[in-house]
Amino acid sequence: MTQTVARIGIVTVSDRASRGEYADLGGPAIHAWLTRALTSPWEAVARVIPDERGQVEATLKELCDTVDCCLVVTTGGTGPAPRDVTPEATEAVIEKRLPGFGEQMRAVSLQHVPTAILSRQLAGVRGQSLIINLPGKPAAIAECLEAVFPAVPYCIDLIGGAFLTTDAAFVKAFRPKQK
């Protein structure tokens, strides 16, 4: 039996990184974390785009609807600044919001920095894709992924996406026991 290769979108939302003014650290941090976590075959589909709501929406739609990513993880654009539009763009394209993801990420982040309360990360479902907004800093990305990823493979199962397996020594995915 051949296992299909899951596609995972990694989207960095940053005006400066998209212009090449500084190196994208968020996207590579997500890629490195997923490389440690996942044991099933997967490939990254990376994008670095500016903080433009229309472009964020179009990129999320493309990765979900055309590229068939089972998971799309964004980094950046989740704060309160005027150009931070990632949650609004995500809200516009998802069909079901999953508020527990944002609640859990903020709860974990608040253990490290008091400004985590300013974060507006969210997650939701579009078709057979799960979209998760993460903060922009690599340390916060790892903290948030560790907090929510145990639920990600099962969520993707429920929406009909690719079957993801994890290295349980790094992050243990939850799946209900079969009877």
VMD Tcl script that builds the backbone (N, CA, C; Angstrom):
set m [mol new atoms 537]
animate dup $m
set s [atomselect $m all]
$s set {name element resname resid chain x y z} {
  {N N MET 1 A 0.844 -1.177 0.000}
  {CA C MET 1 A 0.000 0.000 0.000}
  {C C MET 1 A 0.891 1.242 0.000}
  {N N THR 2 A 0.707 2.106 -0.956}
  {CA C THR 2 A 1.487 3.337 -1.005}
  {C C THR 2 A 0.745 4.432 -0.256}
  {N N GLN 3 A 1.498 5.172 0.498}
  {CA C GLN 3 A 0.921 6.263 1.273}
  {C C GLN 3 A 1.055 7.542 0.459}
  {N N THR 4 A -0.016 8.310 0.423}
  {CA C THR 4 A 0.048 9.563 -0.314}
  {C C THR 4 A 0.882 10.576 0.459}
  {N N VAL 5 A 1.455 11.487 -0.262}
  {CA C VAL 5 A 2.252 12.548 0.339}
  {C C VAL 5 A 1.321 13.707 0.663}
  {N N ALA 6 A 1.239 14.033 1.930}
  {CA C ALA 6 A 0.398 15.150 2.362}
  {C C ALA 6 A 1.062 16.463 1.983}
  {N N ARG 7 A 0.259 17.390 1.530}
  {CA C ARG 7 A 0.771 18.736 1.255}
  {C C ARG 7 A 0.393 19.632 2.428}
  {N N ILE 8 A 1.371 20.403 2.889}
  {CA C ILE 8 A 1.150 21.330 3.988}
  {C C ILE 8 A 1.614 22.714 3.557}
  {N N GLY 9 A 0.688 23.651 3.589}
  {CA C GLY 9 A 1.009 25.030 3.241}
  {C C GLY 9 A 1.642 25.745 4.425}
  {N N ILE 10 A 2.699 26.481 4.152}
  {CA C ILE 10 A 3.372 27.296 5.161}
  {C C ILE 10 A 3.419 28.712 4.603}
  {N N VAL 11 A 2.668 29.607 5.229}
  {CA C VAL 11 A 2.515 30.968 4.706}
  {C C VAL 11 A 3.065 31.977 5.694}
  {N N THR 12 A 4.093 32.700 5.276}
  {CA C THR 12 A 4.613 33.810 6.064}
  {C C THR 12 A 3.955 35.080 5.559}
  {N N VAL 13 A 3.297 35.785 6.473}
  {CA C VAL 13 A 2.632 37.044 6.134}
  {C C VAL 13 A 3.468 38.166 6.733}
  {N N SER 14 A 4.199 38.862 5.868}
  {CA C SER 14 A 5.116 39.911 6.338}
  {C C SER 14 A 5.465 40.835 5.178}
  {N N ASP 15 A 5.180 42.119 5.353}
  {CA C ASP 15 A 5.565 43.093 4.325}
  {C C ASP 15 A 7.068 43.059 4.092}
  {N N ARG 16 A 7.843 43.145 5.175}
  {CA C ARG 16 A 9.298 43.256 5.029}
  {C C ARG 16 A 9.933 41.981 4.493}
  {N N ALA 17 A 9.510 40.821 4.964}
  {CA C ALA 17 A 10.083 39.569 4.448}
  {C C ALA 17 A 9.711 39.378 2.984}
  {N N SER 18 A 8.493 39.761 2.613}
  {CA C SER 18 A 8.077 39.588 1.212}
  {C C SER 18 A 8.856 40.511 0.274}
  {N N ARG 19 A 9.353 41.631 0.806}
  {CA C ARG 19 A 10.178 42.549 0.003}
  {C C ARG 19 A 11.658 42.203 0.073}
  {N N GLY 20 A 12.020 41.197 0.858}
  {CA C GLY 20 A 13.423 40.810 0.993}
  {C C GLY 20 A 14.224 41.694 1.912}
  {N N GLU 21 A 13.546 42.512 2.738}
  {CA C GLU 21 A 14.252 43.409 3.653}
  {C C GLU 21 A 14.847 42.664 4.838}
  {N N TYR 22 A 14.274 41.528 5.182}
  {CA C TYR 22 A 14.898 40.650 6.168}
  {C C TYR 22 A 14.490 39.223 5.885}
  {N N ALA 23 A 15.264 38.294 6.424}
  {CA C ALA 23 A 15.024 36.875 6.174}
  {C C ALA 23 A 13.749 36.421 6.876}
  {N N ASP 24 A 13.007 35.580 6.201}
  {CA C ASP 24 A 11.836 34.949 6.797}
  {C C ASP 24 A 12.324 33.925 7.816}
  {N N LEU 25 A 12.001 34.137 9.082}
  {CA C LEU 25 A 12.363 33.183 10.124}
  {C C LEU 25 A 11.179 32.301 10.506}
  {N N GLY 26 A 9.961 32.819 10.353}
  {CA C GLY 26 A 8.769 32.087 10.757}
  {C C GLY 26 A 8.494 30.856 9.913}
  {N N GLY 27 A 8.502 31.003 8.611}
  {CA C GLY 27 A 8.239 29.869 7.717}
  {C C GLY 27 A 9.226 28.732 7.938}
  {N N PRO 28 A 10.545 29.019 7.943}
  {CA C PRO 28 A 11.505 27.956 8.222}
  {C C PRO 28 A 11.338 27.334 9.615}
  {N N ALA 29 A 10.909 28.118 10.604}
  {CA C ALA 29 A 10.677 27.563 11.947}
  {C C ALA 29 A 9.520 26.566 11.923}
  {N N ILE 30 A 8.471 26.890 11.192}
  {CA C ILE 30 A 7.345 25.961 11.050}
  {C C ILE 30 A 7.806 24.693 10.346}
  {N N HIS 31 A 8.535 24.858 9.244}
  {CA C HIS 31 A 9.020 23.706 8.475}
  {C C HIS 31 A 9.883 22.794 9.348}
  {N N ALA 32 A 10.802 23.394 10.110}
  {CA C ALA 32 A 11.685 22.592 10.969}
  {C C ALA 32 A 10.875 21.850 12.035}
  {N N TRP 33 A 9.885 22.515 12.624}
  {CA C TRP 33 A 9.079 21.873 13.663}
  {C C TRP 33 A 8.290 20.703 13.069}
  {N N LEU 34 A 7.671 20.919 11.918}
  {CA C LEU 34 A 6.895 19.845 11.278}
  {C C LEU 34 A 7.790 18.687 10.859}
  {N N THR 35 A 9.007 18.981 10.439}
  {CA C THR 35 A 9.955 17.930 10.058}
  {C C THR 35 A 10.264 17.028 11.253}
  {N N ARG 36 A 10.371 17.613 12.426}
  {CA C ARG 36 A 10.598 16.813 13.644}
  {C C ARG 36 A 9.341 16.064 14.054}
  {N N ALA 37 A 8.180 16.671 13.862}
  {CA C ALA 37 A 6.927 16.106 14.376}
  {C C ALA 37 A 6.356 14.991 13.514}
  {N N LEU 38 A 6.394 15.150 12.212}
  {CA C LEU 38 A 5.677 14.228 11.326}
  {C C LEU 38 A 6.539 13.046 10.889}
  {N N THR 39 A 5.938 11.861 10.924}
  {CA C THR 39 A 6.611 10.665 10.430}
  {C C THR 39 A 6.001 10.187 9.118}
  {N N SER 40 A 4.827 10.678 8.784}
  {CA C SER 40 A 4.203 10.335 7.503}
  {C C SER 40 A 4.789 11.236 6.412}
  {N N PRO 41 A 4.745 10.767 5.158}
  {CA C PRO 41 A 5.310 11.571 4.065}
  {C C PRO 41 A 4.539 12.874 3.871}
  {N N TRP 42 A 5.285 13.967 3.703}
  {CA C TRP 42 A 4.649 15.267 3.481}
  {C C TRP 42 A 5.594 16.156 2.697}
  {N N GLU 43 A 4.998 17.156 2.083}
  {CA C GLU 43 A 5.801 18.152 1.381}
  {C C GLU 43 A 5.261 19.533 1.713}
  {N N ALA 44 A 6.175 20.454 1.858}
  {CA C ALA 44 A 5.811 21.830 2.176}
  {C C ALA 44 A 5.531 22.609 0.897}
  {N N VAL 45 A 4.524 23.449 0.972}
  {CA C VAL 45 A 4.234 24.407 -0.090}
  {C C VAL 45 A 4.322 25.775 0.583}
  {N N ALA 46 A 5.457 26.450 0.386}
  {CA C ALA 46 A 5.737 27.679 1.118}
  {C C ALA 46 A 5.414 28.922 0.298}
  {N N ARG 47 A 4.935 29.927 0.994}
  {CA C ARG 47 A 4.654 31.232 0.396}
  {C C ARG 47 A 5.103 32.311 1.379}
  {N N VAL 48 A 5.658 33.392 0.852}
  {CA C VAL 48 A 5.977 34.580 1.641}
  {C C VAL 48 A 5.252 35.735 0.959}
  {N N ILE 49 A 4.282 36.320 1.675}
  {CA C ILE 49 A 3.417 37.327 1.067}
  {C C ILE 49 A 3.303 38.549 1.976}
  {N N PRO 50 A 2.939 39.698 1.398}
  {CA C PRO 50 A 2.781 40.907 2.218}
  {C C PRO 50 A 1.483 40.877 3.036}
  {N N ASP 51 A 1.425 41.790 3.994}
  {CA C ASP 51 A 0.244 41.951 4.840}
  {C C ASP 51 A -0.860 42.659 4.051}
  {N N GLU 52 A -1.379 41.993 3.068}
  {CA C GLU 52 A -2.488 42.516 2.255}
  {C C GLU 52 A -3.617 41.514 2.348}
  {N N ARG 53 A -4.735 41.938 2.904}
  {CA C ARG 53 A -5.830 41.001 3.169}
  {C C ARG 53 A -6.246 40.208 1.928}
  {N N GLY 54 A -6.398 40.886 0.806}
  {CA C GLY 54 A -6.800 40.189 -0.417}
  {C C GLY 54 A -5.804 39.131 -0.835}
  {N N GLN 55 A -4.530 39.417 -0.686}
  {CA C GLN 55 A -3.499 38.449 -1.054}
  {C C GLN 55 A -3.463 37.281 -0.069}
  {N N VAL 56 A -3.673 37.564 1.207}
  {CA C VAL 56 A -3.717 36.480 2.195}
  {C C VAL 56 A -4.907 35.570 1.885}
  {N N GLU 57 A -6.070 36.156 1.638}
  {CA C GLU 57 A -7.256 35.355 1.304}
  {C C GLU 57 A -7.011 34.507 0.058}
  {N N ALA 58 A -6.464 35.114 -0.996}
  {CA C ALA 58 A -6.219 34.393 -2.248}
  {C C ALA 58 A -5.219 33.244 -2.043}
  {N N THR 59 A -4.190 33.475 -1.236}
  {CA C THR 59 A -3.190 32.439 -0.980}
  {C C THR 59 A -3.806 31.281 -0.206}
  {N N LEU 60 A -4.601 31.586 0.819}
  {CA C LEU 60 A -5.253 30.522 1.585}
  {C C LEU 60 A -6.192 29.705 0.696}
  {N N LYS 61 A -6.960 30.379 -0.141}
  {CA C LYS 61 A -7.869 29.668 -1.060}
  {C C LYS 61 A -7.083 28.786 -2.022}
  {N N GLU 62 A -5.992 29.321 -2.573}
  {CA C GLU 62 A -5.176 28.551 -3.515}
  {C C GLU 62 A -4.625 27.287 -2.849}
  {N N LEU 63 A -4.059 27.437 -1.662}
  {CA C LEU 63 A -3.450 26.290 -0.988}
  {C C LEU 63 A -4.491 25.243 -0.596}
  {N N CYS 64 A -5.677 25.680 -0.213}
  {CA C CYS 64 A -6.733 24.736 0.169}
  {C C CYS 64 A -7.430 24.129 -1.043}
  {N N ASP 65 A -7.825 24.968 -1.990}
  {CA C ASP 65 A -8.699 24.543 -3.084}
  {C C ASP 65 A -7.970 24.006 -4.313}
  {N N THR 66 A -6.804 24.541 -4.613}
  {CA C THR 66 A -6.085 24.159 -5.826}
  {C C THR 66 A -4.923 23.219 -5.530}
  {N N VAL 67 A -4.133 23.545 -4.507}
  {CA C VAL 67 A -2.961 22.746 -4.171}
  {C C VAL 67 A -3.347 21.545 -3.298}
  {N N ASP 68 A -4.542 21.573 -2.717}
  {CA C ASP 68 A -5.053 20.478 -1.869}
  {C C ASP 68 A -4.200 20.231 -0.631}
  {N N CYS 69 A -3.799 21.286 0.040}
  {CA C CYS 69 A -3.099 21.133 1.314}
  {C C CYS 69 A -4.103 20.679 2.367}
  {N N CYS 70 A -3.739 19.680 3.138}
  {CA C CYS 70 A -4.614 19.239 4.233}
  {C C CYS 70 A -4.470 20.161 5.436}
  {N N LEU 71 A -3.340 20.845 5.514}
  {CA C LEU 71 A -3.039 21.759 6.602}
  {C C LEU 71 A -2.368 22.992 6.010}
  {N N VAL 72 A -2.809 24.167 6.447}
  {CA C VAL 72 A -2.160 25.418 6.069}
  {C C VAL 72 A -1.860 26.156 7.364}
  {N N VAL 73 A -0.589 26.449 7.575}
  {CA C VAL 73 A -0.157 27.118 8.790}
  {C C VAL 73 A 0.407 28.474 8.398}
  {N N THR 74 A -0.141 29.533 9.001}
  {CA C THR 74 A 0.353 30.876 8.714}
  {C C THR 74 A 1.182 31.366 9.885}
  {N N THR 75 A 2.078 32.299 9.606}
  {CA C THR 75 A 2.844 32.961 10.647}
  {C C THR 75 A 2.875 34.447 10.338}
  {N N GLY 76 A 2.612 35.237 11.365}
  {CA C GLY 76 A 2.641 36.682 11.219}
  {C C GLY 76 A 1.279 37.282 10.976}
  {N N GLY 77 A 1.190 38.575 11.258}
  {CA C GLY 77 A -0.031 39.328 10.993}
  {C C GLY 77 A -1.161 39.086 11.967}
  {N N THR 78 A -0.855 38.589 13.178}
  {CA C THR 78 A -1.925 38.266 14.125}
  {C C THR 78 A -2.041 39.266 15.272}
  {N N GLY 79 A -1.244 40.315 15.256}
  {CA C GLY 79 A -1.283 41.297 16.335}
  {C C GLY 79 A -2.334 42.377 16.097}
  {N N PRO 80 A -2.286 43.447 16.898}
  {CA C PRO 80 A -3.281 44.512 16.789}
  {C C PRO 80 A -2.890 45.670 15.860}
  {N N ALA 81 A -1.700 45.617 15.258}
  {CA C ALA 81 A -1.255 46.717 14.394}
  {C C ALA 81 A -2.175 46.857 13.177}
  {N N PRO 82 A -2.256 48.050 12.625}
  {CA C PRO 82 A -3.162 48.270 11.482}
  {C C PRO 82 A -2.940 47.318 10.303}
  {N N ARG 83 A -1.697 46.903 10.035}
  {CA C ARG 83 A -1.420 46.025 8.895}
  {C C ARG 83 A -1.589 44.548 9.228}
  {N N ASP 84 A -1.874 44.201 10.468}
  {CA C ASP 84 A -2.072 42.808 10.871}
  {C C ASP 84 A -3.479 42.360 10.480}
  {N N VAL 85 A -3.565 41.610 9.375}
  {CA C VAL 85 A -4.882 41.242 8.819}
  {C C VAL 85 A -5.057 39.734 8.626}
  {N N THR 86 A -4.106 38.943 9.104}
  {CA C THR 86 A -4.200 37.500 8.877}
  {C C THR 86 A -5.478 36.886 9.457}
  {N N PRO 87 A -5.886 37.207 10.695}
  {CA C PRO 87 A -7.120 36.605 11.204}
  {C C PRO 87 A -8.364 37.004 10.404}
  {N N GLU 88 A -8.422 38.252 9.969}
  {CA C GLU 88 A -9.576 38.696 9.163}
  {C C GLU 88 A -9.627 37.947 7.832}
  {N N ALA 89 A -8.460 37.780 7.202}
  {CA C ALA 89 A -8.401 37.042 5.938}
  {C C ALA 89 A -8.788 35.584 6.149}
  {N N THR 90 A -8.311 35.000 7.233}
  {CA C THR 90 A -8.640 33.603 7.534}
  {C C THR 90 A -10.131 33.459 7.791}
  {N N GLU 91 A -10.678 34.346 8.593}
  {CA C GLU 91 A -12.115 34.315 8.907}
  {C C GLU 91 A -12.960 34.398 7.630}
  {N N ALA 92 A -12.486 35.173 6.664}
  {CA C ALA 92 A -13.239 35.353 5.422}
  {C C ALA 92 A -13.281 34.093 4.558}
  {N N VAL 93 A -12.288 33.206 4.704}
  {CA C VAL 93 A -12.228 32.039 3.808}
  {C C VAL 93 A -12.630 30.727 4.462}
  {N N ILE 94 A -12.687 30.685 5.783}
  {CA C ILE 94 A -13.033 29.408 6.431}
  {C C ILE 94 A -14.544 29.201 6.463}
  {N N GLU 95 A -14.924 27.929 6.554}
  {CA C GLU 95 A -16.338 27.558 6.645}
  {C C GLU 95 A -16.748 27.289 8.089}
  {N N LYS 96 A -15.796 26.819 8.901}
  {CA C LYS 96 A -16.051 26.545 10.316}
  {C C LYS 96 A -14.881 27.053 11.128}
  {N N ARG 97 A -15.190 27.825 12.145}
  {CA C ARG 97 A -14.151 28.318 13.046}
  {C C ARG 97 A -13.952 27.304 14.173}
  {N N LEU 98 A -12.706 27.127 14.592}
  {CA C LEU 98 A -12.363 26.221 15.683}
  {C C LEU 98 A -11.708 27.056 16.791}
  {N N PRO 99 A -12.512 27.695 17.637}
  {CA C PRO 99 A -11.969 28.653 18.606}
  {C C PRO 99 A -11.024 28.059 19.640}
  {N N GLY 100 A -11.124 26.775 19.913}
  {CA C GLY 100 A -10.236 26.165 20.901}
  {C C GLY 100 A -8.765 26.305 20.556}
  {N N PHE 101 A -8.438 26.321 19.278}
  {CA C PHE 101 A -7.031 26.461 18.870}
  {C C PHE 101 A -6.462 27.793 19.359}
  {N N GLY 102 A -7.143 28.888 19.049}
  {CA C GLY 102 A -6.667 30.203 19.471}
  {C C GLY 102 A -6.624 30.343 20.976}
  {N N GLU 103 A -7.653 29.808 21.643}
  {CA C GLU 103 A -7.693 29.871 23.102}
  {C C GLU 103 A -6.494 29.152 23.704}
  {N N GLN 104 A -6.204 27.960 23.200}
  {CA C GLN 104 A -5.086 27.175 23.733}
  {C C GLN 104 A -3.744 27.846 23.440}
  {N N MET 105 A -3.580 28.378 22.235}
  {CA C MET 105 A -2.309 29.017 21.890}
  {C C MET 105 A -2.067 30.241 22.775}
  {N N ARG 106 A -3.093 31.044 22.989}
  {CA C ARG 106 A -2.929 32.216 23.852}
  {C C ARG 106 A -2.632 31.804 25.297}
  {N N ALA 107 A -3.326 30.780 25.786}
  {CA C ALA 107 A -3.099 30.316 27.160}
  {C C ALA 107 A -1.643 29.885 27.358}
  {N N VAL 108 A -1.114 29.143 26.406}
  {CA C VAL 108 A 0.280 28.688 26.506}
  {C C VAL 108 A 1.240 29.872 26.374}
  {N N SER 109 A 0.990 30.746 25.431}
  {CA C SER 109 A 1.877 31.889 25.209}
  {C C SER 109 A 1.902 32.832 26.410}
  {N N LEU 110 A 0.765 32.964 27.105}
  {CA C LEU 110 A 0.717 33.838 28.277}
  {C C LEU 110 A 1.619 33.359 29.403}
  {N N GLN 111 A 1.983 32.090 29.382}
  {CA C GLN 111 A 2.927 31.579 30.379}
  {C C GLN 111 A 4.343 32.097 30.131}
  {N N HIS 112 A 4.581 32.640 28.926}
  {CA C HIS 112 A 5.922 33.089 28.544}
  {C C HIS 112 A 6.034 34.606 28.414}
  {N N VAL 113 A 4.990 35.257 27.874}
  {CA C VAL 113 A 5.030 36.713 27.681}
  {C C VAL 113 A 3.651 37.316 27.947}
  {N N PRO 114 A 3.602 38.444 28.647}
  {CA C PRO 114 A 2.303 39.063 28.935}
  {C C PRO 114 A 1.625 39.644 27.695}
  {N N THR 115 A 2.392 39.911 26.652}
  {CA C THR 115 A 1.804 40.483 25.443}
  {C C THR 115 A 1.061 39.457 24.592}
  {N N ALA 116 A 1.096 38.186 24.981}
  {CA C ALA 116 A 0.359 37.160 24.233}
  {C C ALA 116 A -1.134 37.458 24.206}
  {N N ILE 117 A -1.608 38.225 25.159}
  {CA C ILE 117 A -3.024 38.572 25.196}
  {C C ILE 117 A -3.406 39.441 23.984}
  {N N LEU 118 A -2.426 40.043 23.344}
  {CA C LEU 118 A -2.675 40.859 22.152}
  {C C LEU 118 A -2.817 40.025 20.885}
  {N N SER 119 A -2.471 38.761 20.964}
  {CA C SER 119 A -2.483 37.904 19.779}
  {C C SER 119 A -3.906 37.502 19.398}
  {N N ARG 120 A -4.140 37.421 18.101}
  {CA C ARG 120 A -5.482 37.120 17.601}
  {C C ARG 120 A -5.488 35.861 16.739}
  {N N GLN 121 A -4.605 34.894 17.034}
  {CA C GLN 121 A -4.568 33.670 16.237}
  {C C GLN 121 A -5.926 32.988 16.264}
  {N N LEU 122 A -6.236 32.348 15.154}
  {CA C LEU 122 A -7.432 31.528 15.095}
  {C C LEU 122 A -7.177 30.356 14.173}
  {N N ALA 123 A -8.144 29.461 14.119}
  {CA C ALA 123 A -8.052 28.295 13.237}
  {C C ALA 123 A -9.444 27.991 12.723}
  {N N GLY 124 A -9.474 27.330 11.584}
  {CA C GLY 124 A -10.756 26.949 11.013}
  {C C GLY 124 A -10.579 25.987 9.859}
  {N N VAL 125 A -11.718 25.536 9.359}
  {CA C VAL 125 A -11.759 24.537 8.296}
  {C C VAL 125 A -12.269 25.166 7.020}
  {N N ARG 126 A -11.579 24.850 5.935}
  {CA C ARG 126 A -12.051 25.182 4.588}
  {C C ARG 126 A -11.989 23.883 3.794}
  {N N GLY 127 A -13.154 23.329 3.463}
  {CA C GLY 127 A -13.182 22.065 2.734}
  {C C GLY 127 A -12.502 20.974 3.533}
  {N N GLN 128 A -11.465 20.372 2.934}
  {CA C GLN 128 A -10.704 19.311 3.604}
  {C C GLN 128 A -9.376 19.831 4.134}
  {N N SER 129 A -9.339 21.124 4.424}
  {CA C SER 129 A -8.108 21.761 4.905}
  {C C SER 129 A -8.339 22.411 6.258}
  {N N LEU 130 A -7.353 22.271 7.126}
  {CA C LEU 130 A -7.325 22.967 8.406}
  {C C LEU 130 A -6.346 24.122 8.266}
  {N N ILE 131 A -6.788 25.318 8.634}
  {CA C ILE 131 A -5.938 26.512 8.603}
  {C C ILE 131 A -5.694 26.938 10.039}
  {N N ILE 132 A -4.425 27.157 10.385}
  {CA C ILE 132 A -4.054 27.597 11.729}
  {C C ILE 132 A -3.175 28.838 11.608}
  {N N ASN 133 A -3.558 29.913 12.307}
  {CA C ASN 133 A -2.731 31.121 12.383}
  {C C ASN 133 A -1.803 31.024 13.583}
  {N N LEU 134 A -0.521 31.254 13.353}
  {CA C LEU 134 A 0.476 31.261 14.418}
  {C C LEU 134 A 1.096 32.647 14.530}
  {N N PRO 135 A 1.719 32.937 15.687}
  {CA C PRO 135 A 2.453 34.199 15.792}
  {C C PRO 135 A 3.690 34.181 14.900}
  {N N GLY 136 A 4.433 35.284 14.885}
  {CA C GLY 136 A 5.568 35.409 13.986}
  {C C GLY 136 A 6.910 35.002 14.531}
  {N N LYS 137 A 7.080 34.959 15.826}
  {CA C LYS 137 A 8.391 34.650 16.413}
  {C C LYS 137 A 8.617 33.139 16.491}
  {N N PRO 138 A 9.798 32.655 16.071}
  {CA C PRO 138 A 10.060 31.209 16.083}
  {C C PRO 138 A 9.811 30.521 17.422}
  {N N ALA 139 A 10.191 31.134 18.536}
  {CA C ALA 139 A 9.959 30.494 19.842}
  {C C ALA 139 A 8.460 30.354 20.106}
  {N N ALA 140 A 7.697 31.384 19.776}
  {CA C ALA 140 A 6.245 31.343 19.976}
  {C C ALA 140 A 5.594 30.342 19.025}
  {N N ILE 141 A 6.128 30.216 17.832}
  {CA C ILE 141 A 5.617 29.229 16.874}
  {C C ILE 141 A 5.730 27.827 17.477}
  {N N ALA 142 A 6.901 27.499 18.013}
  {CA C ALA 142 A 7.105 26.169 18.599}
  {C C ALA 142 A 6.179 25.945 19.788}
  {N N GLU 143 A 6.052 26.941 20.653}
  {CA C GLU 143 A 5.170 26.808 21.819}
  {C C GLU 143 A 3.728 26.548 21.392}
  {N N CYS 144 A 3.281 27.296 20.409}
  {CA C CYS 144 A 1.891 27.156 19.955}
  {C C CYS 144 A 1.658 25.826 19.247}
  {N N LEU 145 A 2.594 25.415 18.399}
  {CA C LEU 145 A 2.429 24.124 17.730}
  {C C LEU 145 A 2.421 22.980 18.736}
  {N N GLU 146 A 3.309 23.041 19.720}
  {CA C GLU 146 A 3.317 22.007 20.755}
  {C C GLU 146 A 1.981 21.941 21.482}
  {N N ALA 147 A 1.356 23.090 21.673}
  {CA C ALA 147 A 0.095 23.157 22.417}
  {C C ALA 147 A -1.084 22.576 21.656}
  {N N VAL 148 A -1.126 22.785 20.340}
  {CA C VAL 148 A -2.321 22.392 19.584}
  {C C VAL 148 A -2.133 21.187 18.678}
  {N N PHE 149 A -0.896 20.844 18.344}
  {CA C PHE 149 A -0.703 19.808 17.330}
  {C C PHE 149 A -1.226 18.430 17.715}
  {N N PRO 150 A -1.301 18.062 18.999}
  {CA C PRO 150 A -1.881 16.757 19.311}
  {C C PRO 150 A -3.287 16.562 18.726}
  {N N ALA 151 A -4.032 17.634 18.516}
  {CA C ALA 151 A -5.381 17.542 17.956}
  {C C ALA 151 A -5.420 17.655 16.430}
  {N N VAL 152 A -4.338 18.087 15.821}
  {CA C VAL 152 A -4.346 18.372 14.381}
  {C C VAL 152 A -4.588 17.133 13.513}
  {N N PRO 153 A -3.848 16.019 13.670}
  {CA C PRO 153 A -4.086 14.873 12.788}
  {C C PRO 153 A -5.526 14.356 12.846}
  {N N TYR 154 A -6.104 14.290 14.053}
  {CA C TYR 154 A -7.486 13.806 14.173}
  {C C TYR 154 A -8.466 14.784 13.537}
  {N N CYS 155 A -8.229 16.073 13.714}
  {CA C CYS 155 A -9.079 17.074 13.057}
  {C C CYS 155 A -9.042 16.875 11.542}
  {N N ILE 156 A -7.848 16.673 11.002}
  {CA C ILE 156 A -7.715 16.469 9.558}
  {C C ILE 156 A -8.400 15.176 9.136}
  {N N ASP 157 A -8.343 14.131 9.977}
  {CA C ASP 157 A -9.105 12.903 9.699}
  {C C ASP 157 A -10.596 13.224 9.565}
  {N N LEU 158 A -11.113 13.992 10.517}
  {CA C LEU 158 A -12.550 14.279 10.566}
  {C C LEU 158 A -13.044 15.058 9.352}
  {N N ILE 159 A -12.172 15.876 8.752}
  {CA C ILE 159 A -12.596 16.671 7.599}
  {C C ILE 159 A -12.219 16.007 6.267}
  {N N GLY 160 A -11.661 14.800 6.332}
  {CA C GLY 160 A -11.372 14.054 5.113}
  {C C GLY 160 A -10.045 14.362 4.474}
  {N N GLY 161 A -9.108 14.911 5.233}
  {CA C GLY 161 A -7.785 15.225 4.698}
  {C C GLY 161 A -6.840 14.042 4.804}
  {N N ALA 162 A -5.587 14.290 4.489}
  {CA C ALA 162 A -4.553 13.247 4.496}
  {C C ALA 162 A -4.338 12.708 5.909}
  {N N PHE 163 A -3.881 11.467 5.987}
  {CA C PHE 163 A -3.616 10.818 7.274}
  {C C PHE 163 A -2.200 11.177 7.720}
  {N N LEU 164 A -2.097 11.916 8.816}
  {CA C LEU 164 A -0.798 12.332 9.338}
  {C C LEU 164 A -0.439 11.518 10.566}
  {N N THR 165 A 0.811 11.094 10.631}
  {CA C THR 165 A 1.310 10.417 11.822}
  {C C THR 165 A 2.466 11.228 12.386}
  {N N THR 166 A 2.655 11.103 13.714}
  {CA C THR 166 A 3.679 11.893 14.384}
  {C C THR 166 A 4.666 11.006 15.127}
  {N N ASP 167 A 5.805 11.586 15.428}
  {CA C ASP 167 A 6.795 10.959 16.296}
  {C C ASP 167 A 6.316 11.204 17.723}
  {N N ALA 168 A 5.788 10.169 18.368}
  {CA C ALA 168 A 5.191 10.311 19.696}
  {C C ALA 168 A 6.195 10.784 20.746}
  {N N ALA 169 A 7.475 10.591 20.497}
  {CA C ALA 169 A 8.482 11.083 21.438}
  {C C ALA 169 A 8.601 12.609 21.367}
  {N N PHE 170 A 8.160 13.195 20.260}
  {CA C PHE 170 A 8.229 14.645 20.073}
  {C C PHE 170 A 6.874 15.290 20.342}
  {N N VAL 171 A 5.832 14.773 19.687}
  {CA C VAL 171 A 4.460 15.247 19.901}
  {C C VAL 171 A 3.527 14.070 19.623}
  {N N LYS 172 A 2.710 13.759 20.578}
  {CA C LYS 172 A 1.822 12.597 20.441}
  {C C LYS 172 A 0.457 13.051 19.925}
  {N N ALA 173 A 0.100 12.541 18.757}
  {CA C ALA 173 A -1.208 12.860 18.182}
  {C C ALA 173 A -2.293 12.058 18.902}
  {N N PHE 174 A -3.401 12.712 19.181}
  {CA C PHE 174 A -4.535 12.032 19.794}
  {C C PHE 174 A -5.445 11.486 18.701}
  {N N ARG 175 A -5.809 10.240 18.841}
  {CA C ARG 175 A -6.865 9.640 18.018}
  {C C ARG 175 A -7.652 8.724 18.956}
  {N N PRO 176 A -8.996 8.742 18.844}
  {CA C PRO 176 A -9.790 7.866 19.724}
  {C C PRO 176 A -9.453 6.406 19.467}
  {N N LYS 177 A -9.535 5.619 20.503}
  {CA C LYS 177 A -9.278 4.192 20.363}
  {C C LYS 177 A -10.400 3.551 19.553}
  {N N GLN 178 A -10.017 2.659 18.652}
  {CA C GLN 178 A -10.992 1.923 17.851}
  {C C GLN 178 A -11.555 0.778 18.670}
  {N N LYS 179 A -12.873 0.524 18.548}
  {CA C LYS 179 A -13.498 -0.566 19.295}
  {C C LYS 179 A -13.386 -1.856 18.529}
}
mol reanalyze $m
mol bondsrecalc $m
mol representation Tube
mol addrep $m
